[in-house]
Amino acid sequence: MLTEERRPNLFLVGAQKSGTTTLARMLDNHPEVFMSSPKEPGYLAFGERGYTGIDGYGRLANPASWVIDSEAEYLALYRAAPRSARWLGDASTWYLSEPGSVDRVKAFNPGARIMVILRNPAERAYSAWCHARRDSEESCANFADALDLERQRNNPSHLLRYREMGQYATQVRRYFEAFGRGRVLVLFYEELRDEPEVLWSRCCDFLGLDSRHPIPSSYRQNLSGMPRSSVIHRLKRSERLRAALKKVVPIELARRANRALDALNLRRFPPLPVEQRESLMREFESEVTELMRLTGRDLTHWLPDR
């Protein structure tokens, strides 16, 4: 007898480089939540046109090779979910920035819950550049040059849309309008970094989970930096190697080994220069002001100095 496929009902939609990987791991550790693997299937992001972003070297960006484009394949990601899991989650960060995503998510599951975690947009943009440099997707060795090129690039990958991805008020408003404020939880990266237990309690209240379930000890986000050895970094990113290791290495052990390897192989990027941060924050000022109005949160620390 065939059983009906269970459908995702929890979407952690972004923002990119704002702690979604960490938050997805925290959620996945709870017995009543099952998050997909891969973390970002992207099935509802792009519609029929698919993903066609170009990286900083003019190549088709890597996600094009693994974005899931069939519903059968997408739903198959959740077959392993235990019956105890009330929430089946998808943490695709494209869903926040890609305008058509909200309508596709709503059509797929009108009763879904939406979670959003946001980071200072200037810091987020710089983190995205660091990530793109680390993974050889950004040709500009200078962040200021990459910002100058952003508007000239033809169909850049999402990672290189440094300003566009920080238009939070526009993005959050779409989800408020589609799902209603009661079904959308907006969180902030600073809470995850400084008060993870408080953030976790808010998540549990939103989803009706027991917040006494502990946060995993390995919840901290991945390191970023330029690889000392490109060979080691390419091996770490190999989907085939990851799939093979997943069959024989416990996931918690694999995560610890991954962090240890990153600590040895990655040279940390310098912090974002104050002048560049202030310049970007002036560009984002109107969006941040509107985001404060939408969410009722004090984000004056995201505004430029006067």
CYANA upper distance limits for C-alpha pairs under 8 A (distance plus 0.5 A):
  5 GLU  CA     75 LEU  CA      7.18
  5 GLU  CA     79 ARG  CA      7.92
  6 ARG  CA     75 LEU  CA      7.62
  6 ARG  CA     78 TYR  CA      7.46
  6 ARG  CA     79 ARG  CA      7.96
  7 ARG  CA     75 LEU  CA      6.99
  7 ARG  CA     78 TYR  CA      8.10
  7 ARG  CA     88 LEU  CA      7.61
  7 ARG  CA    109 ASN  CA      8.25
  8 PRO  CA     75 LEU  CA      8.43
  8 PRO  CA     78 TYR  CA      8.21
  8 PRO  CA     87 TRP  CA      7.68
  8 PRO  CA     88 LEU  CA      5.07
  8 PRO  CA     89 GLY  CA      6.08
  8 PRO  CA     90 ASP  CA      7.28
  8 PRO  CA    109 ASN  CA      8.14
  8 PRO  CA    112 ALA  CA      8.30
  9 ASN  CA     87 TRP  CA      6.56
  9 ASN  CA     88 LEU  CA      6.09
  9 ASN  CA     89 GLY  CA      6.91
  9 ASN  CA    109 ASN  CA      7.06
  9 ASN  CA    111 GLY  CA      7.67
  9 ASN  CA    112 ALA  CA      4.95
  9 ASN  CA    113 ARG  CA      6.76
 10 LEU  CA     87 TRP  CA      6.55
 10 LEU  CA     88 LEU  CA      6.31
 10 LEU  CA     89 GLY  CA      5.04
 10 LEU  CA     90 ASP  CA      6.91
 10 LEU  CA    112 ALA  CA      6.14
 10 LEU  CA    113 ARG  CA      5.47
 10 LEU  CA    114 ILE  CA      6.51
 10 LEU  CA    115 MET  CA      8.13
 11 PHE  CA     89 GLY  CA      6.12
 11 PHE  CA     90 ASP  CA      5.50
 11 PHE  CA     91 ALA  CA      6.35
 11 PHE  CA     92 SER  CA      8.13
 11 PHE  CA    112 ALA  CA      7.81
 11 PHE  CA    113 ARG  CA      6.88
 11 PHE  CA    114 ILE  CA      5.47
 11 PHE  CA    115 MET  CA      6.64
 12 LEU  CA     20 THR  CA      7.77
 12 LEU  CA     24 ALA  CA      8.14
 12 LEU  CA     89 GLY  CA      7.72
 12 LEU  CA     90 ASP  CA      6.67
 12 LEU  CA     91 ALA  CA      4.92
 12 LEU  CA     92 SER  CA      7.19
 12 LEU  CA     93 THR  CA      7.75
 12 LEU  CA    114 ILE  CA      6.54
 12 LEU  CA    115 MET  CA      5.15
 12 LEU  CA    116 VAL  CA      6.39
 13 VAL  CA     90 ASP  CA      8.38
 13 VAL  CA     91 ALA  CA      6.25
 13 VAL  CA     92 SER  CA      6.06
 13 VAL  CA     93 THR  CA      5.26
 13 VAL  CA     94 TRP  CA      7.34
 13 VAL  CA     95 TYR  CA      5.53
 13 VAL  CA     96 LEU  CA      5.64
 13 VAL  CA    114 ILE  CA      7.57
 13 VAL  CA    115 MET  CA      6.85
 13 VAL  CA    116 VAL  CA      6.22
 14 GLY  CA     18 SER  CA      7.68
 14 GLY  CA     20 THR  CA      6.81
 14 GLY  CA     91 ALA  CA      7.82
 14 GLY  CA     92 SER  CA      7.44
 14 GLY  CA     93 THR  CA      4.64
 14 GLY  CA     94 TRP  CA      7.54
 14 GLY  CA     95 TYR  CA      7.49
 14 GLY  CA     96 LEU  CA      6.05
 14 GLY  CA     97 SER  CA      8.49
 14 GLY  CA    115 MET  CA      8.36
 14 GLY  CA    116 VAL  CA      5.93
 14 GLY  CA    117 ILE  CA      6.43
 14 GLY  CA    118 LEU  CA      7.70
 15 ALA  CA     20 THR  CA      7.71
 15 ALA  CA     93 THR  CA      6.26
 15 ALA  CA     96 LEU  CA      6.94
 15 ALA  CA     97 SER  CA      8.22
 15 ALA  CA    116 VAL  CA      7.18
 15 ALA  CA    117 ILE  CA      6.39
 15 ALA  CA    118 LEU  CA      6.03
 15 ALA  CA    119 ARG  CA      7.98
 15 ALA  CA    165 MET  CA      8.15
 16 GLN  CA     20 THR  CA      7.60
 16 GLN  CA     93 THR  CA      5.84
 16 GLN  CA     94 TRP  CA      8.10
 16 GLN  CA    124 ARG  CA      8.23
 16 GLN  CA    128 ALA  CA      8.34
 16 GLN  CA    165 MET  CA      8.23
 17 LYS  CA    119 ARG  CA      8.34
 17 LYS  CA    124 ARG  CA      6.41
 17 LYS  CA    127 SER  CA      6.96
 17 LYS  CA    128 ALA  CA      6.74
 18 SER  CA    117 ILE  CA      6.83
 18 SER  CA    118 LEU  CA      6.16
 18 SER  CA    119 ARG  CA      5.67
 18 SER  CA    124 ARG  CA      7.12
 18 SER  CA    189 TYR  CA      6.29
 19 GLY  CA     23 LEU  CA      6.69
 19 GLY  CA    117 ILE  CA      7.61
 19 GLY  CA    189 TYR  CA      6.76
 19 GLY  CA    192 LEU  CA      7.99
 19 GLY  CA    221 GLN  CA      7.19
 20 THR  CA     24 ALA  CA      6.36
 20 THR  CA     91 ALA  CA      7.55
 20 THR  CA     93 THR  CA      8.24
 20 THR  CA    117 ILE  CA      7.40
 21 THR  CA     25 ARG  CA      6.78
 21 THR  CA     39 LYS  CA      8.12
 21 THR  CA     91 ALA  CA      8.40
 21 THR  CA    221 GLN  CA      7.25
 22 THR  CA     26 MET  CA      6.83
 22 THR  CA    219 TYR  CA      6.05
 22 THR  CA    220 ARG  CA      6.52
 22 THR  CA    221 GLN  CA      5.66
 23 LEU  CA     27 LEU  CA      6.71
 23 LEU  CA    219 TYR  CA      8.21
 24 ALA  CA     28 ASP  CA      6.50
 24 ALA  CA     35 MET  CA      7.37
 24 ALA  CA     39 LYS  CA      8.20
 24 ALA  CA     91 ALA  CA      7.20
 25 ARG  CA     29 ASN  CA      6.70
 25 ARG  CA    219 TYR  CA      6.96
 26 MET  CA     30 HIS  CA      7.65
 26 MET  CA    215 ILE  CA      6.53
 26 MET  CA    216 PRO  CA      6.88
 26 MET  CA    219 TYR  CA      6.75
 27 LEU  CA     33 VAL  CA      6.64
 27 LEU  CA     34 PHE  CA      8.14
 27 LEU  CA     35 MET  CA      7.87
 28 ASP  CA     33 VAL  CA      6.01
 28 ASP  CA     34 PHE  CA      5.82
 28 ASP  CA     35 MET  CA      5.82
 29 ASN  CA     33 VAL  CA      7.87
 29 ASN  CA    215 ILE  CA      8.03
 29 ASN  CA    216 PRO  CA      7.24
 30 HIS  CA     34 PHE  CA      8.39
 30 HIS  CA    213 HIS  CA      7.27
 31 PRO  CA     84 SER  CA      7.25
 31 PRO  CA     85 ALA  CA      6.71
 32 GLU  CA     84 SER  CA      6.08
 32 GLU  CA     85 ALA  CA      4.39
 32 GLU  CA     86 ARG  CA      5.80
 32 GLU  CA     87 TRP  CA      6.82
 32 GLU  CA    209 LEU  CA      7.87
 33 VAL  CA     85 ALA  CA      5.35
 33 VAL  CA     86 ARG  CA      6.65
 33 VAL  CA     87 TRP  CA      5.24
 33 VAL  CA     88 LEU  CA      6.50
 33 VAL  CA     89 GLY  CA      7.69
 34 PHE  CA     78 TYR  CA      8.29
 34 PHE  CA     81 ALA  CA      6.42
 34 PHE  CA     82 PRO  CA      8.35
 34 PHE  CA     85 ALA  CA      6.44
 34 PHE  CA     87 TRP  CA      6.73
 34 PHE  CA     88 LEU  CA      5.41
 34 PHE  CA     89 GLY  CA      6.48
 35 MET  CA     39 LYS  CA      7.55
 35 MET  CA     88 LEU  CA      6.36
 35 MET  CA     89 GLY  CA      4.91
 35 MET  CA     90 ASP  CA      6.57
 35 MET  CA     91 ALA  CA      8.10
 36 SER  CA     40 GLU  CA      8.15
 36 SER  CA     41 PRO  CA      8.20
 36 SER  CA     77 LEU  CA      6.48
 36 SER  CA     78 TYR  CA      7.05
 36 SER  CA     88 LEU  CA      8.03
 36 SER  CA     89 GLY  CA      6.63
 36 SER  CA     90 ASP  CA      6.30
 36 SER  CA     91 ALA  CA      8.24
 37 SER  CA     41 PRO  CA      8.26
 37 SER  CA     77 LEU  CA      7.30
 39 LYS  CA     90 ASP  CA      7.13
 39 LYS  CA     91 ALA  CA      6.09
 39 LYS  CA     92 SER  CA      7.21
 40 GLU  CA     67 VAL  CA      8.41
 40 GLU  CA     90 ASP  CA      7.05
 40 GLU  CA     91 ALA  CA      5.83
 40 GLU  CA     92 SER  CA      4.51
 40 GLU  CA     93 THR  CA      7.50
 41 PRO  CA     66 TRP  CA      8.16
 41 PRO  CA     67 VAL  CA      6.12
 41 PRO  CA     68 ILE  CA      5.99
 41 PRO  CA     74 TYR  CA      7.77
 41 PRO  CA     90 ASP  CA      7.70
 41 PRO  CA     91 ALA  CA      8.36
 41 PRO  CA     92 SER  CA      6.74
 42 GLY  CA     46 PHE  CA      8.21
 42 GLY  CA     67 VAL  CA      5.94
 42 GLY  CA     68 ILE  CA      6.66
 42 GLY  CA     92 SER  CA      5.87
 42 GLY  CA     93 THR  CA      8.49
 42 GLY  CA     94 TRP  CA      7.35
 42 GLY  CA     95 TYR  CA      8.10
 43 TYR  CA     47 GLY  CA      8.35
 43 TYR  CA     67 VAL  CA      7.00
 43 TYR  CA     68 ILE  CA      5.56
 43 TYR  CA     69 ASP  CA      5.97
 43 TYR  CA     70 SER  CA      7.74
 43 TYR  CA     71 GLU  CA      8.07
 43 TYR  CA     74 TYR  CA      7.27
 44 LEU  CA     95 TYR  CA      7.77
 44 LEU  CA    101 SER  CA      6.41
 44 LEU  CA    104 ARG  CA      6.24
 44 LEU  CA    105 VAL  CA      6.72
 45 ALA  CA     92 SER  CA      8.50
 45 ALA  CA     94 TRP  CA      6.42
 45 ALA  CA     95 TYR  CA      5.93
 45 ALA  CA     98 GLU  CA      6.94
 45 ALA  CA    100 GLY  CA      7.63
 45 ALA  CA    101 SER  CA      5.33
 45 ALA  CA    104 ARG  CA      8.06
 46 PHE  CA     50 GLY  CA      5.61
 46 PHE  CA     51 TYR  CA      6.65
 46 PHE  CA     98 GLU  CA      7.84
 46 PHE  CA    100 GLY  CA      7.69
 46 PHE  CA    101 SER  CA      7.34
 47 GLY  CA    100 GLY  CA      8.38
 47 GLY  CA    104 ARG  CA      8.34
 50 GLY  CA     64 ALA  CA      8.37
 50 GLY  CA     69 ASP  CA      8.03
 51 TYR  CA     63 PRO  CA      7.98
 51 TYR  CA     64 ALA  CA      5.94
 51 TYR  CA     67 VAL  CA      7.96
 52 THR  CA     60 LEU  CA      7.11
 52 THR  CA     61 ALA  CA      7.94
 52 THR  CA     64 ALA  CA      6.96
 52 THR  CA    155 ASN  CA      8.16
 52 THR  CA    157 SER  CA      8.13
 53 GLY  CA     60 LEU  CA      6.54
 53 GLY  CA     61 ALA  CA      6.13
 53 GLY  CA     64 ALA  CA      8.15
 53 GLY  CA    155 ASN  CA      6.15
 53 GLY  CA    156 PRO  CA      5.69
 53 GLY  CA    157 SER  CA      4.43
 53 GLY  CA    158 HIS  CA      7.40
 54 ILE  CA     58 GLY  CA      6.15
 54 ILE  CA     59 ARG  CA      5.89
 54 ILE  CA     60 LEU  CA      5.08
 54 ILE  CA     61 ALA  CA      5.58
 54 ILE  CA    154 ASN  CA      8.08
 54 ILE  CA    155 ASN  CA      6.56
 54 ILE  CA    156 PRO  CA      5.27
 54 ILE  CA    157 SER  CA      5.47
 55 ASP  CA     59 ARG  CA      5.94
 55 ASP  CA     60 LEU  CA      6.67
 55 ASP  CA     61 ALA  CA      5.48
 55 ASP  CA    137 GLU  CA      5.80
 55 ASP  CA    138 GLU  CA      6.97
 55 ASP  CA    156 PRO  CA      6.48
 55 ASP  CA    157 SER  CA      5.96
 55 ASP  CA    160 LEU  CA      7.80
 56 GLY  CA    137 GLU  CA      6.01
 56 GLY  CA    138 GLU  CA      4.82
 56 GLY  CA    139 SER  CA      5.57
 56 GLY  CA    140 CYS  CA      7.98
 56 GLY  CA    156 PRO  CA      7.94
 56 GLY  CA    160 LEU  CA      8.00
 57 TYR  CA    137 GLU  CA      7.25
 57 TYR  CA    138 GLU  CA      7.17
 57 TYR  CA    139 SER  CA      6.28
 60 LEU  CA     64 ALA  CA      7.61
 61 ALA  CA    137 GLU  CA      7.87
 61 ALA  CA    157 SER  CA      6.71
 62 ASN  CA     66 TRP  CA      8.27
 63 PRO  CA     67 VAL  CA      6.45
 68 ILE  CA     73 GLU  CA      7.41
 68 ILE  CA     74 TYR  CA      6.90
 69 ASP  CA     73 GLU  CA      8.14
 69 ASP  CA     74 TYR  CA      8.14
 70 SER  CA     74 TYR  CA      6.71
 71 GLU  CA     75 LEU  CA      6.53
 72 ALA  CA     76 ALA  CA      6.63
 73 GLU  CA     77 LEU  CA      7.37
 74 TYR  CA     78 TYR  CA      8.31
 75 LEU  CA     79 ARG  CA      7.62
 78 TYR  CA     88 LEU  CA      7.66
 81 ALA  CA     85 ALA  CA      6.97
 81 ALA  CA     88 LEU  CA      8.10
 93 THR  CA     97 SER  CA      8.04
 94 TRP  CA     98 GLU  CA      6.17
 94 TRP  CA    101 SER  CA      8.26
 94 TRP  CA    158 HIS  CA      8.24
 95 TYR  CA     99 PRO  CA      8.34
 95 TYR  CA    101 SER  CA      5.59
 95 TYR  CA    102 VAL  CA      7.17
 96 LEU  CA    101 SER  CA      7.76
 96 LEU  CA    102 VAL  CA      8.06
 96 LEU  CA    171 GLN  CA      6.44
 96 LEU  CA    172 VAL  CA      7.98
 97 SER  CA    164 GLU  CA      8.34
 97 SER  CA    165 MET  CA      6.41
 97 SER  CA    171 GLN  CA      6.72
 99 PRO  CA    171 GLN  CA      8.19
100 GLY  CA    104 ARG  CA      7.13
101 SER  CA    105 VAL  CA      6.57
102 VAL  CA    106 LYS  CA      6.60
102 VAL  CA    174 ARG  CA      7.44
102 VAL  CA    175 TYR  CA      6.89
102 VAL  CA    178 ALA  CA      7.72
103 ASP  CA    107 ALA  CA      6.58
103 ASP  CA    178 ALA  CA      8.03
104 ARG  CA    108 PHE  CA      6.52
105 VAL  CA    109 ASN  CA      6.67
105 VAL  CA    110 PRO  CA      7.96
106 LYS  CA    110 PRO  CA      5.10
106 LYS  CA    111 GLY  CA      8.25
106 LYS  CA    112 ALA  CA      8.07
106 LYS  CA    178 ALA  CA      7.57
106 LYS  CA    179 PHE  CA      7.94
110 PRO  CA    179 PHE  CA      8.03
111 GLY  CA    179 PHE  CA      8.42
112 ALA  CA    183 ARG  CA      7.90
113 ARG  CA    183 ARG  CA      5.56
113 ARG  CA    184 VAL  CA      6.70
114 ILE  CA    175 TYR  CA      8.38
114 ILE  CA    183 ARG  CA      6.60
114 ILE  CA    184 VAL  CA      5.17
114 ILE  CA    185 LEU  CA      6.79
115 MET  CA    184 VAL  CA      6.27
115 MET  CA    185 LEU  CA      5.33
115 MET  CA    186 VAL  CA      6.62
115 MET  CA    187 LEU  CA      8.07
116 VAL  CA    184 VAL  CA      8.00
116 VAL  CA    185 LEU  CA      6.64
116 VAL  CA    186 VAL  CA      5.32
116 VAL  CA    187 LEU  CA      6.42
117 ILE  CA    186 VAL  CA      6.37
117 ILE  CA    187 LEU  CA      4.94
117 ILE  CA    188 PHE  CA      5.54
117 ILE  CA    189 TYR  CA      6.79
118 LEU  CA    168 TYR  CA      8.25
118 LEU  CA    186 VAL  CA      8.06
118 LEU  CA    187 LEU  CA      6.80
118 LEU  CA    188 PHE  CA      5.28
118 LEU  CA    189 TYR  CA      6.24
119 ARG  CA    123 GLU  CA      7.61
119 ARG  CA    124 ARG  CA      6.46
119 ARG  CA    188 PHE  CA      6.48
119 ARG  CA    189 TYR  CA      5.50
119 ARG  CA    190 GLU  CA      7.75
120 ASN  CA    124 ARG  CA      6.50
120 ASN  CA    189 TYR  CA      8.46
120 ASN  CA    302 TRP  CA      6.40
121 PRO  CA    125 ALA  CA      6.54
121 PRO  CA    163 ARG  CA      8.41
121 PRO  CA    166 GLY  CA      5.49
121 PRO  CA    281 MET  CA      8.08
121 PRO  CA    284 PHE  CA      7.79
121 PRO  CA    302 TRP  CA      8.43
122 ALA  CA    126 TYR  CA      6.90
122 ALA  CA    166 GLY  CA      8.28
122 ALA  CA    277 ARG  CA      6.32
122 ALA  CA    280 LEU  CA      6.19
122 ALA  CA    281 MET  CA      6.63
122 ALA  CA    284 PHE  CA      8.46
123 GLU  CA    127 SER  CA      6.60
123 GLU  CA    272 LEU  CA      7.72
123 GLU  CA    277 ARG  CA      7.87
124 ARG  CA    128 ALA  CA      6.65
124 ARG  CA    166 GLY  CA      8.04
125 ALA  CA    129 TRP  CA      6.88
125 ALA  CA    162 TYR  CA      5.28
125 ALA  CA    163 ARG  CA      7.28
125 ALA  CA    165 MET  CA      8.30
125 ALA  CA    166 GLY  CA      7.86
126 TYR  CA    130 CYS  CA      6.75
126 TYR  CA    143 PHE  CA      7.67
126 TYR  CA    162 TYR  CA      8.20
126 TYR  CA    272 LEU  CA      7.19
127 SER  CA    131 HIS  CA      6.64
128 ALA  CA    132 ALA  CA      6.61
128 ALA  CA    159 LEU  CA      6.38
128 ALA  CA    160 LEU  CA      7.67
128 ALA  CA    162 TYR  CA      7.57
129 TRP  CA    133 ARG  CA      6.59
129 TRP  CA    138 GLU  CA      7.69
129 TRP  CA    143 PHE  CA      7.24
129 TRP  CA    146 ALA  CA      8.40
129 TRP  CA    159 LEU  CA      7.88
129 TRP  CA    160 LEU  CA      7.42
129 TRP  CA    162 TYR  CA      8.08
130 CYS  CA    134 ARG  CA      6.57
130 CYS  CA    224 SER  CA      7.47
130 CYS  CA    225 GLY  CA      7.22
130 CYS  CA    226 MET  CA      8.43
130 CYS  CA    269 PHE  CA      7.56
131 HIS  CA    135 ASP  CA      6.75
131 HIS  CA    224 SER  CA      6.95
131 HIS  CA    225 GLY  CA      7.94
132 ALA  CA    136 SER  CA      6.54
132 ALA  CA    137 GLU  CA      5.34
132 ALA  CA    138 GLU  CA      5.60
132 ALA  CA    159 LEU  CA      7.16
132 ALA  CA    160 LEU  CA      7.95
133 ARG  CA    137 GLU  CA      6.48
133 ARG  CA    138 GLU  CA      5.54
133 ARG  CA    139 SER  CA      7.71
133 ARG  CA    140 CYS  CA      8.38
133 ARG  CA    141 ALA  CA      7.91
133 ARG  CA    226 MET  CA      7.59
134 ARG  CA    224 SER  CA      7.77
134 ARG  CA    225 GLY  CA      6.48
134 ARG  CA    226 MET  CA      5.38
134 ARG  CA    227 PRO  CA      7.03
138 GLU  CA    160 LEU  CA      7.95
140 CYS  CA    145 ASP  CA      6.87
140 CYS  CA    146 ALA  CA      6.01
141 ALA  CA    145 ASP  CA      8.34
141 ALA  CA    146 ALA  CA      8.39
142 ASN  CA    146 ALA  CA      6.92
143 PHE  CA    147 LEU  CA      6.79
144 ALA  CA    148 ASP  CA      6.86
144 ALA  CA    276 GLN  CA      8.10
145 ASP  CA    149 LEU  CA      6.76
146 ALA  CA    150 GLU  CA      6.69
147 LEU  CA    151 ARG  CA      8.45
147 LEU  CA    162 TYR  CA      7.48
147 LEU  CA    163 ARG  CA      8.49
148 ASP  CA    152 GLN  CA      8.35
149 LEU  CA    153 ARG  CA      6.70
150 GLU  CA    156 PRO  CA      8.25
150 GLU  CA    160 LEU  CA      7.49
150 GLU  CA    161 ARG  CA      6.97
150 GLU  CA    162 TYR  CA      7.74
156 PRO  CA    160 LEU  CA      6.51
156 PRO  CA    161 ARG  CA      7.13
157 SER  CA    161 ARG  CA      7.33
158 HIS  CA    165 MET  CA      8.05
161 ARG  CA    165 MET  CA      6.41
162 TYR  CA    166 GLY  CA      7.57
163 ARG  CA    167 GLN  CA      7.67
166 GLY  CA    284 PHE  CA      8.05
167 GLN  CA    171 GLN  CA      6.94
167 GLN  CA    284 PHE  CA      7.97
167 GLN  CA    287 GLU  CA      6.66
168 TYR  CA    172 VAL  CA      6.38
168 TYR  CA    287 GLU  CA      7.10
168 TYR  CA    288 VAL  CA      7.97
168 TYR  CA    291 LEU  CA      7.31
169 ALA  CA    173 ARG  CA      6.42
169 ALA  CA    287 GLU  CA      6.02
169 ALA  CA    288 VAL  CA      7.43
169 ALA  CA    290 GLU  CA      6.43
169 ALA  CA    291 LEU  CA      5.13
169 ALA  CA    294 LEU  CA      7.85
170 THR  CA    174 ARG  CA      7.16
170 THR  CA    287 GLU  CA      8.03
171 GLN  CA    175 TYR  CA      7.59
172 VAL  CA    176 PHE  CA      6.82
173 ARG  CA    177 GLU  CA      6.59
173 ARG  CA    294 LEU  CA      8.03
174 ARG  CA    178 ALA  CA      6.68
175 TYR  CA    179 PHE  CA      6.29
175 TYR  CA    180 GLY  CA      7.78
175 TYR  CA    184 VAL  CA      7.63
176 PHE  CA    180 GLY  CA      5.26
176 PHE  CA    181 ARG  CA      5.57
176 PHE  CA    184 VAL  CA      7.13
177 GLU  CA    181 ARG  CA      8.26
179 PHE  CA    183 ARG  CA      6.48
179 PHE  CA    184 VAL  CA      7.55
180 GLY  CA    184 VAL  CA      7.39
181 ARG  CA    185 LEU  CA      8.18
185 LEU  CA    203 CYS  CA      8.39
185 LEU  CA    206 PHE  CA      7.68
186 VAL  CA    295 THR  CA      8.06
187 LEU  CA    191 GLU  CA      7.91
187 LEU  CA    199 LEU  CA      7.98
188 PHE  CA    192 LEU  CA      7.30
189 TYR  CA    193 ARG  CA      6.69
190 GLU  CA    194 ASP  CA      6.32
190 GLU  CA    195 GLU  CA      8.19
191 GLU  CA    195 GLU  CA      5.46
191 GLU  CA    196 PRO  CA      6.58
191 GLU  CA    198 VAL  CA      7.93
191 GLU  CA    199 LEU  CA      6.45
192 LEU  CA    196 PRO  CA      5.06
192 LEU  CA    199 LEU  CA      6.66
195 GLU  CA    199 LEU  CA      6.92
196 PRO  CA    200 TRP  CA      6.45
197 GLU  CA    201 SER  CA      6.67
197 GLU  CA    215 ILE  CA      8.17
198 VAL  CA    202 ARG  CA      6.98
199 LEU  CA    203 CYS  CA      6.87
200 TRP  CA    204 CYS  CA      6.71
200 TRP  CA    211 SER  CA      7.51
200 TRP  CA    215 ILE  CA      8.29
201 SER  CA    205 ASP  CA      6.67
201 SER  CA    211 SER  CA      6.06
202 ARG  CA    206 PHE  CA      6.69
203 CYS  CA    207 LEU  CA      6.80
204 CYS  CA    208 GLY  CA      6.07
204 CYS  CA    209 LEU  CA      5.04
204 CYS  CA    210 ASP  CA      6.82
204 CYS  CA    211 SER  CA      5.93
205 ASP  CA    209 LEU  CA      6.89
205 ASP  CA    211 SER  CA      8.17
215 ILE  CA    219 TYR  CA      7.63
218 SER  CA    252 GLU  CA      8.26
218 SER  CA    255 ARG  CA      8.19
218 SER  CA    256 ARG  CA      7.88
222 ASN  CA    259 ARG  CA      7.26
223 LEU  CA    259 ARG  CA      7.76
223 LEU  CA    262 ASP  CA      7.05
223 LEU  CA    263 ALA  CA      7.77
223 LEU  CA    266 LEU  CA      8.36
224 SER  CA    262 ASP  CA      8.47
224 SER  CA    266 LEU  CA      7.43
224 SER  CA    268 ARG  CA      6.94
224 SER  CA    269 PHE  CA      7.95
225 GLY  CA    266 LEU  CA      5.40
225 GLY  CA    267 ARG  CA      5.44
225 GLY  CA    268 ARG  CA      4.81
225 GLY  CA    269 PHE  CA      5.83
226 MET  CA    266 LEU  CA      5.78
226 MET  CA    267 ARG  CA      5.65
226 MET  CA    268 ARG  CA      7.14
226 MET  CA    269 PHE  CA      7.61
227 PRO  CA    233 HIS  CA      6.94
227 PRO  CA    265 ASN  CA      6.01
227 PRO  CA    266 LEU  CA      5.01
227 PRO  CA    267 ARG  CA      6.79
228 ARG  CA    265 ASN  CA      5.77
228 ARG  CA    266 LEU  CA      6.41
228 ARG  CA    267 ARG  CA      7.24
229 SER  CA    233 HIS  CA      6.93
229 SER  CA    265 ASN  CA      7.00
230 SER  CA    234 ARG  CA      6.55
231 VAL  CA    235 LEU  CA      6.76
232 ILE  CA    236 LYS  CA      6.74
232 ILE  CA    265 ASN  CA      8.35
233 HIS  CA    237 ARG  CA      6.88
233 HIS  CA    265 ASN  CA      8.43
234 ARG  CA    238 SER  CA      6.74
235 LEU  CA    241 LEU  CA      7.75
236 LYS  CA    241 LEU  CA      8.17
236 LYS  CA    242 ARG  CA      8.04
237 ARG  CA    242 ARG  CA      8.12
238 SER  CA    242 ARG  CA      6.72
239 GLU  CA    243 ALA  CA      6.58
240 ARG  CA    244 ALA  CA      6.72
241 LEU  CA    245 LEU  CA      6.61
242 ARG  CA    246 LYS  CA      6.52
243 ALA  CA    247 LYS  CA      7.34
244 ALA  CA    248 VAL  CA      7.78
245 LEU  CA    249 VAL  CA      6.09
246 LYS  CA    250 PRO  CA      7.54
246 LYS  CA    251 ILE  CA      7.34
249 VAL  CA    253 LEU  CA      7.33
249 VAL  CA    254 ALA  CA      6.77
250 PRO  CA    254 ALA  CA      6.73
251 ILE  CA    255 ARG  CA      6.72
252 GLU  CA    256 ARG  CA      6.86
253 LEU  CA    257 ALA  CA      6.68
254 ALA  CA    258 ASN  CA      6.54
255 ARG  CA    259 ARG  CA      6.77
256 ARG  CA    260 ALA  CA      6.71
257 ALA  CA    261 LEU  CA      6.61
258 ASN  CA    262 ASP  CA      6.69
259 ARG  CA    263 ALA  CA      6.66
260 ALA  CA    264 LEU  CA      7.00
261 LEU  CA    265 ASN  CA      6.52
262 ASP  CA    266 LEU  CA      5.92
272 LEU  CA    276 GLN  CA      7.47
272 LEU  CA    277 ARG  CA      6.98
273 PRO  CA    277 ARG  CA      6.77
274 VAL  CA    278 GLU  CA      6.64
275 GLU  CA    279 SER  CA      6.69
276 GLN  CA    280 LEU  CA      6.67
277 ARG  CA    281 MET  CA      6.59
278 GLU  CA    282 ARG  CA      6.79
278 GLU  CA    304 PRO  CA      5.97
278 GLU  CA    305 ASP  CA      7.77
279 SER  CA    283 GLU  CA      7.24
279 SER  CA    304 PRO  CA      8.36
280 LEU  CA    284 PHE  CA      6.86
281 MET  CA    285 GLU  CA      6.30
281 MET  CA    302 TRP  CA      7.50
281 MET  CA    303 LEU  CA      6.41
281 MET  CA    304 PRO  CA      5.83
282 ARG  CA    303 LEU  CA      7.72
282 ARG  CA    304 PRO  CA      6.26
284 PHE  CA    288 VAL  CA      6.67
284 PHE  CA    303 LEU  CA      8.47
285 GLU  CA    289 THR  CA      6.62
285 GLU  CA    303 LEU  CA      6.41
285 GLU  CA    304 PRO  CA      7.81
286 SER  CA    290 GLU  CA      6.71
287 GLU  CA    291 LEU  CA      6.56
288 VAL  CA    292 MET  CA      6.75
288 VAL  CA    299 LEU  CA      7.66
288 VAL  CA    302 TRP  CA      7.64
288 VAL  CA    303 LEU  CA      7.68
289 THR  CA    293 ARG  CA      7.07
289 THR  CA    299 LEU  CA      8.38
290 GLU  CA    294 LEU  CA      6.71
291 LEU  CA    295 THR  CA      6.54
291 LEU  CA    296 GLY  CA      8.47
292 MET  CA    296 GLY  CA      5.80
292 MET  CA    297 ARG  CA      5.69
292 MET  CA    298 ASP  CA      6.61
292 MET  CA    299 LEU  CA      6.74
293 ARG  CA    297 ARG  CA      8.03
299 LEU  CA    303 LEU  CA      7.79
